[in-house]
Each structure stands twice: as C-alpha cells, then as structure tokens.
C-alpha cells in the first residue's frame, strides 16, 4: 500500500491537486506494478465543492481507470472542510 496527499489553491485547484497527488504517487510506485484499487478522500469547502470535486475526480479517473483490471476498484469520498477557503486537499491510499 502507498499513501500520499497533496494540497493546492487558486484557479483550477481541483485539477492541480489531482495532478499533484498522482505525481507524488507515481514517484512511490514502480511502473511495472499495477494498481488493484485505491481510496481517495477529497477535502474542499461547501461553496466550491461541485467544481473542485469534479476536477479532482476527472484527474483520478484518467489515471486509474486505463490501468485497471477486472478486480480494480476506486472508492472516493468528499469531506466538507470550511477551513479550506481557496484550497483543495486530496489523500490517496493506493493498493498495488
């Protein structure tokens, strides 16, 4: 199992945080290893929830789903954190 998290602020922060957390994950996992699943927790505030959440999920799906096998699962959830005014944070636990 591999764990990483990333936080971003500003314009397009959902896409930025998605790409950032995946880049960190790729540094931990050798290319020859396949994912069998992943858990992702997306933290954002209630006001920007829909926009940020959609951007993060799009980045995660583009990365994980092309690499999937029949046993692959991605489970994701969003946590509303009002302390994140102009920020989004993502935490991923990847299973290889």
mmCIF file as gemmi writes it, N, C-alpha and C atoms, coordinates in Angstrom:
data_model
loop_
_atom_site.group_PDB
_atom_site.id
_atom_site.type_symbol
_atom_site.label_atom_id
_atom_site.label_alt_id
_atom_site.label_comp_id
_atom_site.label_asym_id
_atom_site.label_entity_id
_atom_site.label_seq_id
_atom_site.pdbx_PDB_ins_code
_atom_site.Cartn_x
_atom_site.Cartn_y
_atom_site.Cartn_z
_atom_site.occupancy
_atom_site.B_iso_or_equiv
_atom_site.pdbx_formal_charge
_atom_site.auth_seq_id
_atom_site.auth_asym_id
_atom_site.pdbx_PDB_model_num
ATOM 1 N N . UNK Axp A 1 ? 0.835 -1.174 0 1 0 ? 1 A 1
ATOM 2 C CA . UNK Axp A 1 ? 0 0 0 1 0 ? 1 A 1
ATOM 3 C C . UNK Axp A 1 ? 0.882 1.241 0 1 0 ? 1 A 1
ATOM 4 N N . UNK Axp A 2 ? 0.389 2.267 -0.607 1 0 ? 2 A 1
ATOM 5 C CA . UNK Axp A 2 ? 1.11 3.535 -0.718 1 0 ? 2 A 1
ATOM 6 C C . UNK Axp A 2 ? 0.154 4.667 -0.375 1 0 ? 2 A 1
ATOM 7 N N . UNK Axp A 3 ? 0.637 5.63 0.403 1 0 ? 3 A 1
ATOM 8 C CA . UNK Axp A 3 ? -0.19 6.76 0.815 1 0 ? 3 A 1
ATOM 9 C C . UNK Axp A 3 ? 0.498 8.059 0.432 1 0 ? 3 A 1
ATOM 10 N N . UNK Axp A 4 ? -0.293 9 -0.056 1 0 ? 4 A 1
ATOM 11 C CA . UNK Axp A 4 ? 0.21 10.335 -0.336 1 0 ? 4 A 1
ATOM 12 C C . UNK Axp A 4 ? -0.932 11.339 -0.238 1 0 ? 4 A 1
ATOM 13 N N . UNK Axp A 5 ? -0.587 12.597 -0.034 1 0 ? 5 A 1
ATOM 14 C CA . UNK Axp A 5 ? -1.595 13.656 -0.037 1 0 ? 5 A 1
ATOM 15 C C . UNK Axp A 5 ? -0.977 14.905 -0.656 1 0 ? 5 A 1
ATOM 16 N N . UNK Axp A 6 ? -1.847 15.782 -1.115 1 0 ? 6 A 1
ATOM 17 C CA . UNK Axp A 6 ? -1.399 16.995 -1.801 1 0 ? 6 A 1
ATOM 18 C C . UNK Axp A 6 ? -2.469 18.056 -1.604 1 0 ? 6 A 1
ATOM 19 N N . UNK Axp A 7 ? -2.063 19.305 -1.571 1 0 ? 7 A 1
ATOM 20 C CA . UNK Axp A 7 ? -2.989 20.422 -1.391 1 0 ? 7 A 1
ATOM 21 C C . UNK Axp A 7 ? -2.654 21.501 -2.399 1 0 ? 7 A 1
ATOM 22 N N . UNK Axp A 8 ? -3.677 22.159 -2.937 1 0 ? 8 A 1
ATOM 23 C CA . UNK Axp A 8 ? -3.466 23.232 -3.905 1 0 ? 8 A 1
ATOM 24 C C . UNK Axp A 8 ? -4.497 24.335 -3.689 1 0 ? 8 A 1
ATOM 25 N N . UNK Axp A 9 ? -4.141 25.531 -4.125 1 0 ? 9 A 1
ATOM 26 C CA . UNK Axp A 9 ? -5.03 26.687 -4.028 1 0 ? 9 A 1
ATOM 27 C C . UNK Axp A 9 ? -5.052 27.405 -5.37 1 0 ? 9 A 1
ATOM 28 N N . UNK Axp A 10 ? -5.984 28.339 -5.505 1 0 ? 10 A 1
ATOM 29 C CA . UNK Axp A 10 ? -6.039 29.177 -6.69 1 0 ? 10 A 1
ATOM 30 C C . UNK Axp A 10 ? -6.915 28.597 -7.793 1 0 ? 10 A 1
ATOM 31 N N . UNK Axp A 11 ? -6.792 29.206 -8.958 1 0 ? 11 A 1
ATOM 32 C CA . UNK Axp A 11 ? -7.588 28.804 -10.107 1 0 ? 11 A 1
ATOM 33 C C . UNK Axp A 11 ? -7.299 27.358 -10.499 1 0 ? 11 A 1
ATOM 34 N N . UNK Axp A 12 ? -8.324 26.66 -10.901 1 0 ? 12 A 1
ATOM 35 C CA . UNK Axp A 12 ? -8.22 25.264 -11.342 1 0 ? 12 A 1
ATOM 36 C C . UNK Axp A 12 ? -7.568 24.369 -10.294 1 0 ? 12 A 1
ATOM 37 N N . UNK Axp A 13 ? -7.762 24.704 -9.023 1 0 ? 13 A 1
ATOM 38 C CA . UNK Axp A 13 ? -7.112 23.964 -7.929 1 0 ? 13 A 1
ATOM 39 C C . UNK Axp A 13 ? -7.495 22.492 -7.904 1 0 ? 13 A 1
ATOM 40 N N . UNK Axp A 14 ? -8.689 22.146 -8.345 1 0 ? 14 A 1
ATOM 41 C CA . UNK Axp A 14 ? -9.086 20.742 -8.384 1 0 ? 14 A 1
ATOM 42 C C . UNK Axp A 14 ? -8.226 19.929 -9.324 1 0 ? 14 A 1
ATOM 43 N N . UNK Axp A 15 ? -7.98 20.462 -10.515 1 0 ? 15 A 1
ATOM 44 C CA . UNK Axp A 15 ? -7.108 19.773 -11.472 1 0 ? 15 A 1
ATOM 45 C C . UNK Axp A 15 ? -5.664 19.758 -10.994 1 0 ? 15 A 1
ATOM 46 N N . UNK Axp A 16 ? -5.223 20.876 -10.434 1 0 ? 16 A 1
ATOM 47 C CA . UNK Axp A 16 ? -3.835 20.976 -9.945 1 0 ? 16 A 1
ATOM 48 C C . UNK Axp A 16 ? -3.586 19.97 -8.83 1 0 ? 16 A 1
ATOM 49 N N . UNK Axp A 17 ? -4.512 19.886 -7.874 1 0 ? 17 A 1
ATOM 50 C CA . UNK Axp A 17 ? -4.32 18.961 -6.764 1 0 ? 17 A 1
ATOM 51 C C . UNK Axp A 17 ? -4.405 17.512 -7.246 1 0 ? 17 A 1
ATOM 52 N N . UNK Axp A 18 ? -5.259 17.232 -8.204 1 0 ? 18 A 1
ATOM 53 C CA . UNK Axp A 18 ? -5.346 15.878 -8.758 1 0 ? 18 A 1
ATOM 54 C C . UNK Axp A 18 ? -4.056 15.45 -9.421 1 0 ? 18 A 1
ATOM 55 N N . UNK Axp A 19 ? -3.492 16.328 -10.254 1 0 ? 19 A 1
ATOM 56 C CA . UNK Axp A 19 ? -2.223 16.008 -10.923 1 0 ? 19 A 1
ATOM 57 C C . UNK Axp A 19 ? -1.077 15.921 -9.922 1 0 ? 19 A 1
ATOM 58 N N . UNK Axp A 20 ? -1.091 16.79 -8.91 1 0 ? 20 A 1
ATOM 59 C CA . UNK Axp A 20 ? -0.019 16.795 -7.906 1 0 ? 20 A 1
ATOM 60 C C . UNK Axp A 20 ? 0.013 15.534 -7.077 1 0 ? 20 A 1
ATOM 61 N N . UNK Axp A 21 ? -1.151 15.089 -6.617 1 0 ? 21 A 1
ATOM 62 C CA . UNK Axp A 21 ? -1.188 13.881 -5.792 1 0 ? 21 A 1
ATOM 63 C C . UNK Axp A 21 ? -0.813 12.656 -6.621 1 0 ? 21 A 1
ATOM 64 N N . UNK Axp A 22 ? -1.205 12.627 -7.887 1 0 ? 22 A 1
ATOM 65 C CA . UNK Axp A 22 ? -0.847 11.5 -8.737 1 0 ? 22 A 1
ATOM 66 C C . UNK Axp A 22 ? 0.65 11.482 -9.056 1 0 ? 22 A 1
ATOM 67 N N . UNK Axp A 23 ? 1.248 12.646 -9.235 1 0 ? 23 A 1
ATOM 68 C CA . UNK Axp A 23 ? 2.697 12.716 -9.47 1 0 ? 23 A 1
ATOM 69 C C . UNK Axp A 23 ? 3.456 12.171 -8.261 1 0 ? 23 A 1
ATOM 70 N N . UNK Axp A 24 ? 3.012 12.526 -7.068 1 0 ? 24 A 1
ATOM 71 C CA . UNK Axp A 24 ? 3.658 12.003 -5.869 1 0 ? 24 A 1
ATOM 72 C C . UNK Axp A 24 ? 3.491 10.485 -5.777 1 0 ? 24 A 1
ATOM 73 N N . UNK Axp A 25 ? 2.324 10.008 -6.116 1 0 ? 25 A 1
ATOM 74 C CA . UNK Axp A 25 ? 2.059 8.572 -6.064 1 0 ? 25 A 1
ATOM 75 C C . UNK Axp A 25 ? 2.936 7.821 -7.062 1 0 ? 25 A 1
ATOM 76 N N . UNK Axp A 26 ? 3.101 8.373 -8.253 1 0 ? 26 A 1
ATOM 77 C CA . UNK Axp A 26 ? 3.923 7.73 -9.28 1 0 ? 26 A 1
ATOM 78 C C . UNK Axp A 26 ? 5.386 7.644 -8.863 1 0 ? 26 A 1
ATOM 79 N N . UNK Axp A 27 ? 5.844 8.565 -8.044 1 0 ? 27 A 1
ATOM 80 C CA . UNK Axp A 27 ? 7.219 8.501 -7.542 1 0 ? 27 A 1
ATOM 81 C C . UNK Axp A 27 ? 7.399 7.342 -6.578 1 0 ? 27 A 1
ATOM 82 N N . UNK Axp A 28 ? 6.336 6.93 -5.911 1 0 ? 28 A 1
ATOM 83 C CA . UNK Axp A 28 ? 6.404 5.849 -4.93 1 0 ? 28 A 1
ATOM 84 C C . UNK Axp A 28 ? 6.255 4.463 -5.541 1 0 ? 28 A 1
ATOM 85 N N . UNK Axp A 29 ? 5.546 4.356 -6.661 1 0 ? 29 A 1
ATOM 86 C CA . UNK Axp A 29 ? 5.171 3.052 -7.21 1 0 ? 29 A 1
ATOM 87 C C . UNK Axp A 29 ? 5.925 2.797 -8.516 1 0 ? 29 A 1
ATOM 88 N N . UNK Axp A 30 ? 6.673 1.692 -8.581 1 0 ? 30 A 1
ATOM 89 C CA . UNK Axp A 30 ? 7.374 1.346 -9.828 1 0 ? 30 A 1
ATOM 90 C C . UNK Axp A 30 ? 6.379 1.166 -10.979 1 0 ? 30 A 1
ATOM 91 N N . UNK Axp A 31 ? 6.807 1.517 -12.184 1 0 ? 31 A 1
ATOM 92 C CA . UNK Axp A 31 ? 5.921 1.465 -13.354 1 0 ? 31 A 1
ATOM 93 C C . UNK Axp A 31 ? 5.386 0.069 -13.633 1 0 ? 31 A 1
ATOM 94 N N . UNK Axp A 32 ? 6.144 -0.955 -13.297 1 0 ? 32 A 1
ATOM 95 C CA . UNK Axp A 32 ? 5.699 -2.315 -13.619 1 0 ? 32 A 1
ATOM 96 C C . UNK Axp A 32 ? 4.615 -2.831 -12.671 1 0 ? 32 A 1
ATOM 97 N N . UNK Axp A 33 ? 4.36 -2.12 -11.585 1 0 ? 33 A 1
ATOM 98 C CA . UNK Axp A 33 ? 3.314 -2.547 -10.659 1 0 ? 33 A 1
ATOM 99 C C . UNK Axp A 33 ? 1.96 -2.015 -11.102 1 0 ? 33 A 1
ATOM 100 N N . UNK Axp A 34 ? 0.966 -2.874 -11.05 1 0 ? 34 A 1
ATOM 101 C CA . UNK Axp A 34 ? -0.403 -2.476 -11.37 1 0 ? 34 A 1
ATOM 102 C C . UNK Axp A 34 ? -1.161 -2.154 -10.088 1 0 ? 34 A 1
ATOM 103 N N . UNK Axp A 35 ? -2.113 -1.272 -10.197 1 0 ? 35 A 1
ATOM 104 C CA . UNK Axp A 35 ? -2.994 -0.958 -9.079 1 0 ? 35 A 1
ATOM 105 C C . UNK Axp A 35 ? -4.095 -2.005 -9.015 1 0 ? 35 A 1
ATOM 106 N N . UNK Axp A 36 ? -4.438 -2.428 -7.821 1 0 ? 36 A 1
ATOM 107 C CA . UNK Axp A 36 ? -5.62 -3.273 -7.68 1 0 ? 36 A 1
ATOM 108 C C . UNK Axp A 36 ? -6.763 -2.471 -7.067 1 0 ? 36 A 1
ATOM 109 N N . UNK Axp A 37 ? -6.464 -1.284 -6.574 1 0 ? 37 A 1
ATOM 110 C CA . UNK Axp A 37 ? -7.505 -0.43 -6.029 1 0 ? 37 A 1
ATOM 111 C C . UNK Axp A 37 ? -6.939 0.825 -5.423 1 0 ? 37 A 1
ATOM 112 N N . UNK Axp A 38 ? -7.814 1.745 -5.081 1 0 ? 38 A 1
ATOM 113 C CA . UNK Axp A 38 ? -7.392 2.993 -4.462 1 0 ? 38 A 1
ATOM 114 C C . UNK Axp A 38 ? -8.545 3.587 -3.668 1 0 ? 38 A 1
ATOM 115 N N . UNK Axp A 39 ? -8.192 4.248 -2.584 1 0 ? 39 A 1
ATOM 116 C CA . UNK Axp A 39 ? -9.14 5.015 -1.781 1 0 ? 39 A 1
ATOM 117 C C . UNK Axp A 39 ? -8.715 6.468 -1.874 1 0 ? 39 A 1
ATOM 118 N N . UNK Axp A 40 ? -9.623 7.345 -2.18 1 0 ? 40 A 1
ATOM 119 C CA . UNK Axp A 40 ? -9.306 8.763 -2.287 1 0 ? 40 A 1
ATOM 120 C C . UNK Axp A 40 ? -10.273 9.572 -1.434 1 0 ? 40 A 1
ATOM 121 N N . UNK Axp A 41 ? -9.74 10.499 -0.668 1 0 ? 41 A 1
ATOM 122 C CA . UNK Axp A 41 ? -10.564 11.406 0.125 1 0 ? 41 A 1
ATOM 123 C C . UNK Axp A 41 ? -10.27 12.83 -0.349 1 0 ? 41 A 1
ATOM 124 N N . UNK Axp A 42 ? -11.302 13.526 -0.75 1 0 ? 42 A 1
ATOM 125 C CA . UNK Axp A 42 ? -11.172 14.872 -1.3 1 0 ? 42 A 1
ATOM 126 C C . UNK Axp A 42 ? -11.754 15.848 -0.28 1 0 ? 42 A 1
ATOM 127 N N . UNK Axp A 43 ? -10.948 16.811 0.141 1 0 ? 43 A 1
ATOM 128 C CA . UNK Axp A 43 ? -11.364 17.809 1.128 1 0 ? 43 A 1
ATOM 129 C C . UNK Axp A 43 ? -11.545 19.145 0.422 1 0 ? 43 A 1
ATOM 130 N N . UNK Axp A 44 ? -12.722 19.742 0.535 1 0 ? 44 A 1
ATOM 131 C CA . UNK Axp A 44 ? -12.964 21.068 -0.042 1 0 ? 44 A 1
ATOM 132 C C . UNK Axp A 44 ? -14.081 21.743 0.737 1 0 ? 44 A 1
ATOM 133 N N . UNK Axp A 45 ? -14.302 23.028 0.468 1 0 ? 45 A 1
ATOM 134 C CA . UNK Axp A 45 ? -15.366 23.72 1.207 1 0 ? 45 A 1
ATOM 135 C C . UNK Axp A 45 ? -16.699 23.585 0.468 1 0 ? 45 A 1
ATOM 136 N N . UNK Axp A 46 ? -17.774 23.874 1.158 1 0 ? 46 A 1
ATOM 137 C CA . UNK Axp A 46 ? -19.118 23.666 0.614 1 0 ? 46 A 1
ATOM 138 C C . UNK Axp A 46 ? -19.392 24.555 -0.594 1 0 ? 46 A 1
ATOM 139 N N . UNK Axp A 47 ? -18.817 25.741 -0.618 1 0 ? 47 A 1
ATOM 140 C CA . UNK Axp A 47 ? -19.081 26.682 -1.71 1 0 ? 47 A 1
ATOM 141 C C . UNK Axp A 47 ? -18.485 26.222 -3.034 1 0 ? 47 A 1
ATOM 142 N N . UNK Axp A 48 ? -17.297 25.649 -2.992 1 0 ? 48 A 1
ATOM 143 C CA . UNK Axp A 48 ? -16.618 25.239 -4.226 1 0 ? 48 A 1
ATOM 144 C C . UNK Axp A 48 ? -16.672 23.733 -4.463 1 0 ? 48 A 1
ATOM 145 N N . UNK Axp A 49 ? -17.43 23.047 -3.633 1 0 ? 49 A 1
ATOM 146 C CA . UNK Axp A 49 ? -17.465 21.583 -3.649 1 0 ? 49 A 1
ATOM 147 C C . UNK Axp A 49 ? -17.673 21.003 -5.048 1 0 ? 49 A 1
ATOM 148 N N . UNK Axp A 50 ? -18.717 21.394 -5.728 1 0 ? 50 A 1
ATOM 149 C CA . UNK Axp A 50 ? -19.058 20.763 -7.008 1 0 ? 50 A 1
ATOM 150 C C . UNK Axp A 50 ? -17.969 20.945 -8.047 1 0 ? 50 A 1
ATOM 151 N N . UNK Axp A 51 ? -17.471 22.133 -8.184 1 0 ? 51 A 1
ATOM 152 C CA . UNK Axp A 51 ? -16.441 22.412 -9.188 1 0 ? 51 A 1
ATOM 153 C C . UNK Axp A 51 ? -15.135 21.69 -8.858 1 0 ? 51 A 1
ATOM 154 N N . UNK Axp A 52 ? -14.66 21.83 -7.64 1 0 ? 52 A 1
ATOM 155 C CA . UNK Axp A 52 ? -13.387 21.222 -7.241 1 0 ? 52 A 1
ATOM 156 C C . UNK Axp A 52 ? -13.46 19.7 -7.271 1 0 ? 52 A 1
ATOM 157 N N . UNK Axp A 53 ? -14.534 19.147 -6.746 1 0 ? 53 A 1
ATOM 158 C CA . UNK Axp A 53 ? -14.703 17.697 -6.698 1 0 ? 53 A 1
ATOM 159 C C . UNK Axp A 53 ? -14.684 17.107 -8.103 1 0 ? 53 A 1
ATOM 160 N N . UNK Axp A 54 ? -15.416 17.713 -9.023 1 0 ? 54 A 1
ATOM 161 C CA . UNK Axp A 54 ? -15.458 17.222 -10.403 1 0 ? 54 A 1
ATOM 162 C C . UNK Axp A 54 ? -14.079 17.244 -11.057 1 0 ? 54 A 1
ATOM 163 N N . UNK Axp A 55 ? -13.321 18.312 -10.823 1 0 ? 55 A 1
ATOM 164 C CA . UNK Axp A 55 ? -11.979 18.402 -11.407 1 0 ? 55 A 1
ATOM 165 C C . UNK Axp A 55 ? -11.061 17.306 -10.866 1 0 ? 55 A 1
ATOM 166 N N . UNK Axp A 56 ? -11.093 17.09 -9.563 1 0 ? 56 A 1
ATOM 167 C CA . UNK Axp A 56 ? -10.236 16.062 -8.962 1 0 ? 56 A 1
ATOM 168 C C . UNK Axp A 56 ? -10.618 14.682 -9.488 1 0 ? 56 A 1
ATOM 169 N N . UNK Axp A 57 ? -11.897 14.368 -9.489 1 0 ? 57 A 1
ATOM 170 C CA . UNK Axp A 57 ? -12.351 13.053 -9.941 1 0 ? 57 A 1
ATOM 171 C C . UNK Axp A 57 ? -11.955 12.805 -11.396 1 0 ? 57 A 1
ATOM 172 N N . UNK Axp A 58 ? -12.06 13.82 -12.248 1 0 ? 58 A 1
ATOM 173 C CA . UNK Axp A 58 ? -11.66 13.659 -13.647 1 0 ? 58 A 1
ATOM 174 C C . UNK Axp A 58 ? -10.185 13.279 -13.748 1 0 ? 58 A 1
ATOM 175 N N . UNK Axp A 59 ? -9.326 13.935 -12.972 1 0 ? 59 A 1
ATOM 176 C CA . UNK Axp A 59 ? -7.887 13.609 -12.987 1 0 ? 59 A 1
ATOM 177 C C . UNK Axp A 59 ? -7.641 12.184 -12.486 1 0 ? 59 A 1
ATOM 178 N N . UNK Axp A 60 ? -8.301 11.81 -11.392 1 0 ? 60 A 1
ATOM 179 C CA . UNK Axp A 60 ? -8.099 10.468 -10.824 1 0 ? 60 A 1
ATOM 180 C C . UNK Axp A 60 ? -8.577 9.388 -11.786 1 0 ? 60 A 1
ATOM 181 N N . UNK Axp A 61 ? -9.74 9.575 -12.389 1 0 ? 61 A 1
ATOM 182 C CA . UNK Axp A 61 ? -10.257 8.568 -13.306 1 0 ? 61 A 1
ATOM 183 C C . UNK Axp A 61 ? -9.36 8.416 -14.534 1 0 ? 61 A 1
ATOM 184 N N . UNK Axp A 62 ? -8.852 9.525 -15.058 1 0 ? 62 A 1
ATOM 185 C CA . UNK Axp A 62 ? -7.957 9.445 -16.223 1 0 ? 62 A 1
ATOM 186 C C . UNK Axp A 62 ? -6.703 8.652 -15.898 1 0 ? 62 A 1
ATOM 187 N N . UNK Axp A 63 ? -6.257 8.702 -14.657 1 0 ? 63 A 1
ATOM 188 C CA . UNK Axp A 63 ? -5.054 7.973 -14.263 1 0 ? 63 A 1
ATOM 189 C C . UNK Axp A 63 ? -5.349 6.517 -13.94 1 0 ? 63 A 1
ATOM 190 N N . UNK Axp A 64 ? -6.326 6.27 -13.094 1 0 ? 64 A 1
ATOM 191 C CA . UNK Axp A 64 ? -6.549 4.924 -12.586 1 0 ? 64 A 1
ATOM 192 C C . UNK Axp A 64 ? -7.301 4.009 -13.549 1 0 ? 64 A 1
ATOM 193 N N . UNK Axp A 65 ? -8.338 4.479 -14.2 1 0 ? 65 A 1
ATOM 194 C CA . UNK Axp A 65 ? -9.175 3.581 -14.984 1 0 ? 65 A 1
ATOM 195 C C . UNK Axp A 65 ? -8.481 2.962 -16.195 1 0 ? 65 A 1
ATOM 196 N N . UNK Axp A 66 ? -7.628 3.671 -16.937 1 0 ? 66 A 1
ATOM 197 C CA . UNK Axp A 66 ? -6.933 2.992 -18.041 1 0 ? 66 A 1
ATOM 198 C C . UNK Axp A 66 ? -5.999 1.881 -17.553 1 0 ? 66 A 1
ATOM 199 N N . UNK Axp A 67 ? -5.569 1.945 -16.302 1 0 ? 67 A 1
ATOM 200 C CA . UNK Axp A 67 ? -4.656 0.944 -15.75 1 0 ? 67 A 1
ATOM 201 C C . UNK Axp A 67 ? -5.402 -0.173 -15.031 1 0 ? 67 A 1
ATOM 202 N N . UNK Axp A 68 ? -6.71 -0.181 -15.12 1 0 ? 68 A 1
ATOM 203 C CA . UNK Axp A 68 ? -7.495 -1.08 -14.277 1 0 ? 68 A 1
ATOM 204 C C . UNK Axp A 68 ? -7.51 -2.511 -14.802 1 0 ? 68 A 1
ATOM 205 N N . UNK Axp A 69 ? -7.786 -3.418 -13.894 1 0 ? 69 A 1
ATOM 206 C CA . UNK Axp A 69 ? -8.032 -4.82 -14.217 1 0 ? 69 A 1
ATOM 207 C C . UNK Axp A 69 ? -9.446 -5.132 -13.75 1 0 ? 69 A 1
ATOM 208 N N . UNK Axp A 70 ? -9.888 -6.355 -13.937 1 0 ? 70 A 1
ATOM 209 C CA . UNK Axp A 70 ? -11.244 -6.707 -13.523 1 0 ? 70 A 1
ATOM 210 C C . UNK Axp A 70 ? -11.453 -6.561 -12.023 1 0 ? 70 A 1
ATOM 211 N N . UNK Axp A 71 ? -10.402 -6.672 -11.246 1 0 ? 71 A 1
ATOM 212 C CA . UNK Axp A 71 ? -10.528 -6.591 -9.801 1 0 ? 71 A 1
ATOM 213 C C . UNK Axp A 71 ? -10.329 -5.173 -9.264 1 0 ? 71 A 1
ATOM 214 N N . UNK Axp A 72 ? -10.135 -4.21 -10.136 1 0 ? 72 A 1
ATOM 215 C CA . UNK Axp A 72 ? -9.817 -2.844 -9.716 1 0 ? 72 A 1
ATOM 216 C C . UNK Axp A 72 ? -11.047 -2.13 -9.168 1 0 ? 72 A 1
ATOM 217 N N . UNK Axp A 73 ? -10.828 -1.393 -8.092 1 0 ? 73 A 1
ATOM 218 C CA . UNK Axp A 73 ? -11.867 -0.542 -7.511 1 0 ? 73 A 1
ATOM 219 C C . UNK Axp A 73 ? -11.245 0.79 -7.121 1 0 ? 73 A 1
ATOM 220 N N . UNK Axp A 74 ? -11.965 1.877 -7.336 1 0 ? 74 A 1
ATOM 221 C CA . UNK Axp A 74 ? -11.584 3.162 -6.759 1 0 ? 74 A 1
ATOM 222 C C . UNK Axp A 74 ? -12.772 3.637 -5.934 1 0 ? 74 A 1
ATOM 223 N N . UNK Axp A 75 ? -12.501 3.906 -4.688 1 0 ? 75 A 1
ATOM 224 C CA . UNK Axp A 75 ? -13.518 4.399 -3.775 1 0 ? 75 A 1
ATOM 225 C C . UNK Axp A 75 ? -13.129 5.829 -3.423 1 0 ? 75 A 1
ATOM 226 N N . UNK Axp A 76 ? -14.061 6.747 -3.55 1 0 ? 76 A 1
ATOM 227 C CA . UNK Axp A 76 ? -13.747 8.137 -3.248 1 0 ? 76 A 1
ATOM 228 C C . UNK Axp A 76 ? -14.87 8.767 -2.435 1 0 ? 76 A 1
ATOM 229 N N . UNK Axp A 77 ? -14.496 9.772 -1.697 1 0 ? 77 A 1
ATOM 230 C CA . UNK Axp A 77 ? -15.441 10.465 -0.84 1 0 ? 77 A 1
ATOM 231 C C . UNK Axp A 77 ? -15.002 11.92 -0.742 1 0 ? 77 A 1
ATOM 232 N N . UNK Axp A 78 ? -15.93 12.769 -0.417 1 0 ? 78 A 1
ATOM 233 C CA . UNK Axp A 78 ? -15.61 14.174 -0.217 1 0 ? 78 A 1
ATOM 234 C C . UNK Axp A 78 ? -15.923 14.559 1.216 1 0 ? 78 A 1
ATOM 235 N N . UNK Axp A 79 ? -15.025 15.305 1.82 1 0 ? 79 A 1
ATOM 236 C CA . UNK Axp A 79 ? -15.222 15.833 3.161 1 0 ? 79 A 1
ATOM 237 C C . UNK Axp A 79 ? -15.306 17.353 3.044 1 0 ? 79 A 1
ATOM 238 N N . UNK Axp A 80 ? -16.372 17.917 3.563 1 0 ? 80 A 1
ATOM 239 C CA . UNK Axp A 80 ? -16.519 19.371 3.551 1 0 ? 80 A 1
ATOM 240 C C . UNK Axp A 80 ? -15.731 19.935 4.729 1 0 ? 80 A 1
ATOM 241 N N . UNK Axp A 81 ? -14.769 20.785 4.413 1 0 ? 81 A 1
ATOM 242 C CA . UNK Axp A 81 ? -13.919 21.412 5.422 1 0 ? 81 A 1
ATOM 243 C C . UNK Axp A 81 ? -13.963 22.919 5.185 1 0 ? 81 A 1
ATOM 244 N N . UNK Axp A 82 ? -14.7 23.643 5.999 1 0 ? 82 A 1
ATOM 245 C CA . UNK Axp A 82 ? -14.864 25.082 5.808 1 0 ? 82 A 1
ATOM 246 C C . UNK Axp A 82 ? -13.58 25.863 6.09 1 0 ? 82 A 1
ATOM 247 N N . UNK Axp A 83 ? -12.568 25.236 6.654 1 0 ? 83 A 1
ATOM 248 C CA . UNK Axp A 83 ? -11.267 25.888 6.846 1 0 ? 83 A 1
ATOM 249 C C . UNK Axp A 83 ? -10.506 26.022 5.539 1 0 ? 83 A 1
ATOM 250 N N . UNK Axp A 84 ? -10.902 25.277 4.522 1 0 ? 84 A 1
ATOM 251 C CA . UNK Axp A 84 ? -10.262 25.345 3.203 1 0 ? 84 A 1
ATOM 252 C C . UNK Axp A 84 ? -11.013 26.366 2.352 1 0 ? 84 A 1
ATOM 253 N N . UNK Axp A 85 ? -10.637 27.611 2.462 1 0 ? 85 A 1
ATOM 254 C CA . UNK Axp A 85 ? -11.353 28.685 1.771 1 0 ? 85 A 1
ATOM 255 C C . UNK Axp A 85 ? -11.088 28.652 0.274 1 0 ? 85 A 1
ATOM 256 N N . UNK Axp A 86 ? -9.824 28.692 -0.118 1 0 ? 86 A 1
ATOM 257 C CA . UNK Axp A 86 ? -9.445 28.684 -1.533 1 0 ? 86 A 1
ATOM 258 C C . UNK Axp A 86 ? -8.509 27.507 -1.803 1 0 ? 86 A 1
ATOM 259 N N . UNK Axp A 87 ? -8.749 26.397 -1.114 1 0 ? 87 A 1
ATOM 260 C CA . UNK Axp A 87 ? -7.855 25.256 -1.225 1 0 ? 87 A 1
ATOM 261 C C . UNK Axp A 87 ? -8.636 23.958 -1.356 1 0 ? 87 A 1
ATOM 262 N N . UNK Axp A 88 ? -7.956 22.98 -1.922 1 0 ? 88 A 1
ATOM 263 C CA . UNK Axp A 88 ? -8.474 21.617 -2.007 1 0 ? 88 A 1
ATOM 264 C C . UNK Axp A 88 ? -7.338 20.707 -1.574 1 0 ? 88 A 1
ATOM 265 N N . UNK Axp A 89 ? -7.684 19.641 -0.832 1 0 ? 89 A 1
ATOM 266 C CA . UNK Axp A 89 ? -6.688 18.664 -0.408 1 0 ? 89 A 1
ATOM 267 C C . UNK Axp A 89 ? -7.192 17.28 -0.794 1 0 ? 89 A 1
ATOM 268 N N . UNK Axp A 90 ? -6.281 16.435 -1.264 1 0 ? 90 A 1
ATOM 269 C CA . UNK Axp A 90 ? -6.622 15.07 -1.616 1 0 ? 90 A 1
ATOM 270 C C . UNK Axp A 90 ? -5.652 14.135 -0.925 1 0 ? 90 A 1
ATOM 271 N N . UNK Axp A 91 ? -6.184 13.054 -0.373 1 0 ? 91 A 1
ATOM 272 C CA . UNK Axp A 91 ? -5.37 11.996 0.211 1 0 ? 91 A 1
ATOM 273 C C . UNK Axp A 91 ? -5.731 10.7 -0.504 1 0 ? 91 A 1
ATOM 274 N N . UNK Axp A 92 ? -4.706 9.942 -0.913 1 0 ? 92 A 1
ATOM 275 C CA . UNK Axp A 92 ? -4.931 8.684 -1.631 1 0 ? 92 A 1
ATOM 276 C C . UNK Axp A 92 ? -4.168 7.558 -0.958 1 0 ? 92 A 1
ATOM 277 N N . UNK Axp A 93 ? -4.851 6.445 -0.809 1 0 ? 93 A 1
ATOM 278 C CA . UNK Axp A 93 ? -4.234 5.198 -0.404 1 0 ? 93 A 1
ATOM 279 C C . UNK Axp A 93 ? -4.362 4.264 -1.591 1 0 ? 93 A 1
ATOM 280 N N . UNK Axp A 94 ? -3.253 3.926 -2.218 1 0 ? 94 A 1
ATOM 281 C CA . UNK Axp A 94 ? -3.262 3.075 -3.399 1 0 ? 94 A 1
ATOM 282 C C . UNK Axp A 94 ? -2.795 1.67 -3.034 1 0 ? 94 A 1
ATOM 283 N N . UNK Axp A 95 ? -3.469 0.693 -3.564 1 0 ? 95 A 1
ATOM 284 C CA . UNK Axp A 95 ? -3.148 -0.698 -3.301 1 0 ? 95 A 1
ATOM 285 C C . UNK Axp A 95 ? -2.55 -1.29 -4.568 1 0 ? 95 A 1
ATOM 286 N N . UNK Axp A 96 ? -1.372 -1.865 -4.438 1 0 ? 96 A 1
ATOM 287 C CA . UNK Axp A 96 ? -0.695 -2.46 -5.596 1 0 ? 96 A 1
ATOM 288 C C . UNK Axp A 96 ? -0.513 -3.937 -5.379 1 0 ? 96 A 1
